[in-house]
Amino acid sequence: MALPSTSVSVSPFPLHLLPASDPPYKLLQSHPSLSLLSKCKSIQTLKQVHSHIIKTGLHHTQFALSKLIEFCAVSPFGDLPYALLLFHSIDEPNQIIWNTMIRGLSLSSTPELAMEFYVKMIWSGILPNSYTFPFVLKSCTKMDSTQVGEQVHGQVLKLGLDSDAFVHTSLINMYAQTSQLGNARLVFDKSPLRDAVSYTALITGYISIGYMESARELFDEIPVRDVVSWNAMIAGYVQAGQYEDALSFFKEMIEANVVPNESTLVTVLSGCAQSGSLEMGKWVRSWIDNHGLGFNIHIVNALIDMYSKCGDLDTASDLFEGLEQRDVISWNVMIGGYTHMSCHKEALGLFQRMLQSNIEPSDVTFLSILPACASLGALDLGKWIHAYIDKNIQYSDNISIWTSLIDMYAKCGSIEAAQQVFNSMKHRSLASWNAMISGLAMHGLAEKALELFSRMTNEGYKPDNITFVGVLSACSHAGLLDLGHQYFSSMVQDYGISPDLQHYGCMVNLLGRAGLFDEAEALIQNMEMKPDGAIWGSLLGACRVHKRVELGESVAKHLFELEPENPGVYVLLSNIYAGAGRWDDVARIRTLLNNKGMKKVPGCSSIEVDRVVHEFLVSDKLHPRCKEIYDMLNEVDTLLEKAGFVPDTSEVLQDMDEEWKEGALSHHSEKLAIAFGLISTKPGTTIRIVKNLRVCGNCHSATKLISKIFNREIIARDRNRFHHFKDGSCSCNDFW
């Protein structure tokens, strides 16, 4: 953008003066019609005031019009299009009005319009002044246009305004935030105006590119440090993930007798939340209470977030419930806290309370609640959220929300809906592609997942480590051994991505399921990092499938060392012994488990009916419709027996008689959830359930038959993948 040249022969118009044609300044300032502007809280009220101003004839004064434009362009209750209409109704806008419009446009999402107005202002013969340039330079920053910024800098020098403190700081900010740190430093070094504000502007620039040491050196040079400069450093440390430095800097600040403000405390509490420093968070809260700031809603919101992220949900909830007035942020941090700590049912309950309180959810709300829907399989609520988002245009371009919807639909078992959302997106991020590839993979649709990966790379997207987790998972779930090898090699050789534990886990699982134990062990031995419990667990699971008892014992030893308190390892080894008929070893492992006071993680399955999530444990009898559920279970078992189904009781404890063994199997949590689905939904309706553990072989075989007997599609998500049961078969082809 080529800017017109400026001449310095005319003095800039002072902001506090009025055009000669206007009535006396004080008389206008105290006019009843204009005093109403201070009470405006909406554009509708503003229009009423505007009508009153027209009736009194004040619309002929530029002062009155400047005040109307200021409200519309700058006020949070304003309306920029209305400000533009007012502006275009003025024959010769004065400098104040031009400045006000440039300011409003610089704060909007269209900063390039501010630059257009700046050019028009100069062409109209009105010279910019020290009130113009801070907002023009802010627009250059938002546009990320150093070239235009340099031209504006030239005009600042022509007009001799580089000695103005606000313009000087704005120049440093512009250069610093557009990654022209050398120019920012040059402006700073050449000027005698080195106050705390200009120092802080340059410090912020260093922080933005991660030069914390240089920022600290500059901070130490500041003659008199104000709270803003301290805040910049604390925020920089938090942004860089140097939480301990941020917290020790906060203590330094207090020792220097600089009083923290709201911004300081919110930033420090954010650092505590992200680092999990509950003790430090408690210390900060003590300081807040001692200084009477415990009623500031922004600080309380930050405290709720800190306690939630640090795992103290009870205190977070107490703070939330203690708020007399809650804003949308209060709800968001509490819902986000529940989701962060995997308390998904509580998150959904609080979201429903939020809606009942007539609080309009924001994009942050949806980004917190959609993962909770995904985790619980709450498809109906997820659909309602999707419909709400569709009706609100403000969310139309939020790629993160649409990506979360893809993830939610995929994890709730509706992969078709996930595909529809993905296909409808005008713009996609890499995360959108990753969510869709992973969704197809977990549903066992390996061919479609790999086709989508090819399409993604053909469209110019570069895959990252998350992409390859999805691709390798697809190969693993479908048993595509050769393709798995190819993609694993391509990840390293073609894309320069070093495998992490998840990639190795997929490959070990793939090799183990194929019975290639020597290759799986060799891969583990050659890993660049120490294998974790998930990798050894995959291999132990493969030992169970292939009845490799001795190798299973060896793998279990590694797991006992890594996860001595994990009961799942003992249970899995016990099942390996049971499969081999080594009942003495089964009893030994079970005794060892009991002596350690460890209990197997209970199977838990959930099902959503009419937007309510119902959870069941094994042999659960707490549900209000318990009798109907068990009556249906008896009917199911009778029909299964007639269809020739014989339960495999070989892995159930030896000291149970056969009848009790079969009873234990029929009361697994997924069977209870399916029975509830059968009595709670119309015939032909798809039943969707979510289980926290891997589905057992008996329930898998039984569910295949149930889908045929009751003519129902049953979609089940277990710990590893999705199973689509229909007409007596499963989408996994019995490979899971």
Secondary structure, DSSP 8 states (H G I E B T S, - for coil): -------SSS----TT---TTS--HHHHHT-HHHHGGGG--SHHHHHHHHHHHHHHTGGGSHHHHHHHHHHHHHSTT--HHHHHHHHHT-SS--HHHHHHHHHHHHTSS-HHHHHHHHHHHHHTT----TTTHHHHHHHHHHHT-HHHHHHHHHHHHHTT-TTSHHHHHHHHHHHHHTT-HHHHHHHHHH-S---HHHHHHHHHHHHHTT-HHHHHHHHHH-SS--HHHHHHHHHHHHHTT-HHHHHHHHHHHHHTT----HHHHHHHHHHHHHHT-HHHHHHHHHHHHHTT-TT-HHHHHHHHHHHHHTT-HHHHHHHHHT-SS--HHHHHHHHHHHHHTT-HHHHHHHHHHHHHTT----HHHHHHHHHHHHHHT-HHHHHHHHHHHHH-GGGTT-HHHHHHHHHHHHHTT-HHHHHHHHHH-SS--HHHHHHHHHHHHHTT-HHHHHHHHHHHHHTT----HHHHHHHHHHHHHHT-HHHHHHHHHHHHHTT-----HHHHHHHHHHHHHTT-HHHHHHHHHT-SS---HHHHHHHHHHHHHHT-HHHHHHHHHHHHHH-TT-HHHHHHHHHHHHHTT-HHHHHHHHHHHHHTT------EEEEEETTEEEEEETT---STTHHHHHHHHHHHHHHHHHTT-----TTS-TTS-HHHHHHHHHT-HHHHHHHHHHHHS-TT--EEEEESS---HHHHHHHHHHHHHTT--EEEE-SS-EEEEETTEETTTT--
